[in-house]
Amino acid sequence: MSLRGLVRRLLGVRDGAHADAALRDLAFVAIDLETTGLDPRRDDPVALAAIPFVGGQPDVDAGYTRLVNPGRPISSASQAIHGIGDDDVRDAPSVAAALAEFLAVCRGRPLVAHAELAQVPSKQLAKGAS
């Protein structure tokens, strides 16, 4: 299951729930994550972000950003893109520990993400939960 499928299942999102609405007319959440490498299908998250938008404007104070410890080294190629290194995440919570807060910001709102984010397998997020 992809990250998109996992998040949709956890948040109870229905297909077509907001199909005819313009984004500027919706309250939605822009989500992003950074990973240990350049392949979102096999690499693990090192940062989670969820920023609510209302009327087309970000509500940064209600947003969520968190570094997370992937439990593995962060590649130098990935570090060059996002600037997050192993020392930055050493004392950060695991993805599993941070996921509840991340999902709380997202709950009940349409999600907006980069297309690549929808391809992240849910096992990459869920593996720290077991």
Backbone as numpy.savetxt, mean C-alpha at the origin, in Angstrom:
# Nx Ny Nz CAx CAy CAz Cx Cy Cz
-3.43 -14.63 -5.26 -4.29 -13.45 -5.26 -3.39 -12.21 -5.26
-3.76 -11.22 -6.03 -2.99 -9.98 -6.10 -3.28 -9.10 -4.89
-2.44 -8.07 -4.69 -2.69 -7.09 -3.63 -4.06 -6.47 -3.82
-4.40 -6.17 -5.07 -5.72 -5.59 -5.35 -6.82 -6.51 -4.84
-6.71 -7.79 -5.14 -7.72 -8.74 -4.69 -7.78 -8.84 -3.17
-6.61 -8.87 -2.52 -6.56 -8.94 -1.06 -7.21 -7.71 -0.43
-6.82 -6.53 -0.91 -7.37 -5.30 -0.34 -8.86 -5.22 -0.59
-9.30 -5.58 -1.79 -10.74 -5.56 -2.10 -11.50 -6.50 -1.17
-10.94 -7.68 -0.93 -11.61 -8.64 -0.04 -11.64 -8.13 1.40
-10.52 -7.61 1.88 -10.46 -7.11 3.26 -11.36 -5.91 3.49
-11.52 -5.08 2.46 -12.33 -3.87 2.61 -13.77 -4.06 2.15
-14.09 -5.22 1.60 -15.45 -5.47 1.15 -15.86 -4.63 -0.04
-14.92 -4.34 -0.94 -15.21 -3.52 -2.11 -15.99 -4.35 -3.13
-17.05 -3.76 -3.67 -17.86 -4.42 -4.69 -17.49 -3.87 -6.06
-17.49 -4.73 -7.07 -17.23 -4.28 -8.43 -18.29 -3.27 -8.85
-17.86 -2.19 -9.49 -18.78 -1.20 -10.01 -19.43 -0.31 -8.98
-18.98 -0.34 -7.74 -19.63 0.44 -6.68 -19.63 1.94 -6.99
-18.61 2.44 -7.69 -18.50 3.87 -8.01 -18.19 4.06 -9.49
-18.70 3.16 -10.32 -18.29 3.12 -11.73 -18.59 4.40 -12.49
-19.65 5.11 -12.17 -20.04 6.28 -12.94 -19.60 7.61 -12.33
-18.94 7.58 -11.22 -18.56 8.81 -10.52 -17.17 9.28 -10.95
-17.02 10.60 -11.07 -15.70 11.19 -11.34 -14.90 11.20 -10.04
-13.59 10.99 -10.13 -12.76 10.96 -8.92 -12.88 12.26 -8.11
-13.01 13.40 -8.78 -13.12 14.67 -8.05 -14.38 14.73 -7.21
-15.37 13.87 -7.51 -16.63 13.86 -6.76 -16.64 12.81 -5.66
-15.58 12.04 -5.55 -15.53 10.95 -4.58 -14.54 11.24 -3.46
-14.80 10.64 -2.33 -13.77 10.53 -1.30 -13.05 9.22 -1.62
-11.76 9.29 -1.88 -11.00 8.10 -2.22 -9.66 8.13 -1.51
-8.93 7.04 -1.59 -7.61 6.93 -0.97 -6.59 6.56 -2.04
-5.54 7.36 -2.14 -4.41 7.04 -3.02 -3.44 6.19 -2.20
-3.11 5.01 -2.71 -2.20 4.13 -1.98 -0.92 3.93 -2.79
0.16 3.70 -2.06 1.45 3.46 -2.69 2.27 2.59 -1.75
3.20 1.86 -2.32 4.17 1.16 -1.50 5.49 1.10 -2.23
6.54 1.02 -1.45 7.89 0.86 -1.96 8.34 -0.54 -1.57
9.22 -1.14 -2.39 9.60 -2.53 -2.16 11.11 -2.72 -2.08
11.50 -3.96 -1.73 12.91 -4.32 -1.58 13.64 -4.41 -2.91
12.91 -4.49 -4.00 13.52 -4.62 -5.32 12.63 -4.00 -6.38
12.86 -4.37 -7.61 12.15 -3.76 -8.73 11.05 -4.64 -9.31
10.80 -5.81 -8.73 9.75 -6.71 -9.21 8.69 -6.85 -8.13
7.55 -6.15 -8.27 6.54 -6.18 -7.21 5.92 -7.55 -6.99
6.13 -8.49 -7.93 5.57 -9.84 -7.74 6.40 -10.69 -6.80
7.67 -10.32 -6.60 8.51 -11.15 -5.73 9.16 -10.39 -4.59
9.16 -9.07 -4.67 9.82 -8.27 -3.65 8.83 -7.86 -2.56
9.37 -7.52 -1.40 8.55 -7.23 -0.24 8.46 -5.74 0.04
7.34 -5.28 0.62 7.19 -3.86 0.94 8.19 -3.38 2.00
8.65 -2.13 1.83 9.48 -1.46 2.83 8.80 -0.18 3.31
7.74 0.24 2.60 6.97 1.43 3.00 5.55 1.31 2.48
4.60 1.73 3.30 3.17 1.76 2.95 2.68 3.19 3.07
1.82 3.61 2.15 1.23 4.94 2.25 -0.22 4.89 1.77
-1.09 5.60 2.49 -2.50 5.73 2.13 -2.91 7.16 2.46
-3.25 7.94 1.44 -3.62 9.35 1.63 -5.05 9.55 1.14
-5.97 9.90 2.05 -7.36 10.18 1.63 -7.45 11.48 0.84
-8.34 11.49 -0.14 -8.66 12.69 -0.92 -10.16 12.94 -0.79
-10.52 14.19 -0.60 -11.92 14.60 -0.54 -12.08 15.81 -1.44
-13.02 15.75 -2.38 -13.20 16.86 -3.30 -11.96 17.15 -4.12
-11.19 16.12 -4.41 -9.98 16.28 -5.20 -8.78 16.79 -4.44
-8.92 17.02 -3.13 -7.82 17.56 -2.31 -7.31 16.51 -1.32
-5.99 16.38 -1.17 -5.46 15.41 -0.20 -5.70 15.86 1.24
-6.00 14.90 2.08 -6.12 15.14 3.53 -4.92 14.45 4.18
-3.77 15.08 4.08 -2.51 14.49 4.52 -2.54 14.16 6.01
-3.19 15.00 6.81 -3.25 14.75 8.25 -4.00 13.46 8.59
-4.92 13.05 7.74 -5.67 11.81 7.97 -5.00 10.61 7.29
-3.88 10.86 6.62 -3.20 9.81 5.88 -2.34 8.92 6.75
-1.77 7.94 6.12 -0.93 6.96 6.79 0.32 6.73 5.95
1.47 6.92 6.54 2.73 6.54 5.90 3.58 5.83 6.95
4.16 4.74 6.56 4.94 3.95 7.53 6.02 3.16 6.82
7.23 3.24 7.35 8.27 2.31 6.93 7.97 0.97 7.59
8.23 -0.11 6.87 8.02 -1.46 7.42 9.27 -2.30 7.18
9.51 -3.23 8.08 10.69 -4.08 7.98 10.34 -5.30 7.15
10.97 -5.45 5.98 10.64 -6.57 5.11 11.26 -7.89 5.56
12.19 -7.83 6.52 12.84 -9.06 6.97 13.85 -9.59 5.98
14.27 -8.76 5.06 15.28 -9.13 4.06 15.96 -7.87 3.56
17.13 -8.00 2.94 17.85 -6.82 2.46 17.09 -6.08 1.36
17.30 -4.78 1.29 16.73 -3.93 0.25 17.80 -3.79 -0.84
17.44 -4.07 -2.09 18.43 -4.02 -3.17 18.94 -2.60 -3.38
20.17 -2.50 -3.85 20.75 -1.18 -4.11 19.99 -0.47 -5.24
19.49 -1.21 -6.22 18.72 -0.60 -7.31 17.44 0.02 -6.77
16.78 -0.66 -5.85 15.56 -0.12 -5.25 15.88 1.07 -4.36
16.96 0.97 -3.57 17.37 2.08 -2.71 17.63 3.35 -3.53
18.20 3.18 -4.74 18.49 4.33 -5.59 17.21 5.03 -6.04
16.11 4.31 -6.10 14.84 4.89 -6.52 14.12 5.56 -5.36
13.98 4.84 -4.23 13.17 5.40 -3.14 13.99 5.94 -1.97
15.26 5.65 -1.92 16.11 6.20 -0.86 15.96 5.55 0.49
15.27 4.42 0.56 15.06 3.71 1.83 16.05 2.56 1.91
16.85 2.54 2.98 17.86 1.51 3.14 17.57 0.60 4.32
18.40 -0.42 4.46 18.23 -1.40 5.53 18.25 -0.75 6.91
19.12 0.23 7.13 19.17 0.91 8.42 17.87 1.65 8.73
17.21 2.16 7.69 15.96 2.91 7.87 14.82 2.03 8.39
14.83 0.76 8.01 13.71 -0.13 8.37 14.05 -1.11 9.50
15.28 -1.05 9.98 15.73 -2.03 10.98 14.77 -2.14 12.18
14.31 -1.01 12.71 13.43 -1.03 13.89 11.96 -0.80 13.54
11.62 -0.83 12.26 10.24 -0.62 11.83 9.41 -1.88 12.07
8.09 -1.73 12.18 7.23 -2.92 12.36 7.20 -3.75 11.08
6.78 -4.99 11.21 6.60 -5.85 10.04 5.40 -5.36 9.23
5.30 -5.81 8.00 4.15 -5.45 7.18 2.87 -5.91 7.88
2.88 -7.12 8.41 1.69 -7.65 9.08 1.26 -6.77 10.24
2.22 -6.25 10.99 1.90 -5.40 12.14 1.36 -4.04 11.68
1.82 -3.54 10.55 1.41 -2.22 10.07 0.13 -2.26 9.23
-0.24 -3.42 8.75 -1.34 -3.53 7.80 -2.69 -3.08 8.36
-2.98 -3.33 9.61 -4.28 -2.96 10.18 -4.51 -1.44 10.11
-3.49 -0.66 10.46 -3.62 0.80 10.39 -3.76 1.28 8.95
-2.98 0.68 8.07 -3.05 1.01 6.64 -4.46 0.76 6.12
-5.02 -0.40 6.43 -6.36 -0.74 5.94 -7.44 0.13 6.57
-7.24 0.56 7.81 -8.22 1.43 8.47 -8.38 2.75 7.72
-7.29 3.29 7.19 -7.36 4.53 6.41 -8.11 4.28 5.09
-7.96 3.08 4.54 -8.56 2.75 3.24 -10.03 2.34 3.33
-10.43 1.81 4.43 -11.75 1.18 4.56 -12.90 2.08 4.10
-13.75 1.49 3.26 -14.97 2.15 2.82 -14.80 3.18 1.72
-13.60 3.29 1.15 -13.36 4.28 0.11 -12.79 3.60 -1.13
-13.07 4.14 -2.29 -12.41 3.62 -3.49 -10.89 3.84 -3.37
-10.13 2.92 -3.94 -8.67 3.00 -3.89 -8.12 3.39 -5.25
-7.11 4.23 -5.24 -6.41 4.64 -6.46 -4.95 4.26 -6.26
-4.39 3.54 -7.25 -3.01 3.08 -7.14 -2.39 2.99 -8.52
-1.05 2.91 -8.57 -0.36 2.64 -9.82 -0.78 1.26 -10.30
-0.85 1.06 -11.58 -1.24 -0.24 -12.13 -0.34 -1.36 -11.63
0.95 -1.08 -11.46 1.88 -2.11 -11.01 1.53 -2.60 -9.61
0.96 -1.73 -8.79 0.61 -2.10 -7.42 -0.43 -3.21 -7.40
-1.32 -3.22 -8.38 -2.36 -4.24 -8.44 -1.79 -5.62 -8.72
-0.54 -5.70 -9.17 0.07 -6.99 -9.49 0.83 -7.62 -8.33
0.94 -6.92 -7.20 1.68 -7.45 -6.06 0.89 -8.60 -5.46
1.45 -9.80 -5.41 0.72 -10.92 -4.81 0.44 -10.67 -3.34
-0.75 -11.04 -2.90 -1.13 -10.84 -1.50 -0.23 -11.61 -0.56
0.39 -12.69 -1.03 1.28 -13.45 -0.14 2.46 -12.60 0.31
2.84 -11.59 -0.49 3.93 -10.71 -0.11 3.55 -9.90 1.13
2.27 -9.54 1.27 1.81 -8.82 2.45 1.45 -9.79 3.57
0.85 -10.89 3.21 0.32 -11.80 4.21 1.38 -12.69 4.84
2.53 -12.87 4.20 3.51 -13.83 4.72 4.02 -13.46 6.10
4.04 -12.18 6.43 4.48 -11.78 7.76 3.43 -12.01 8.83
2.20 -12.29 8.42 1.10 -12.48 9.37 1.10 -13.87 9.97
1.79 -14.83 9.34 1.75 -16.20 9.86 2.87 -16.49 10.80
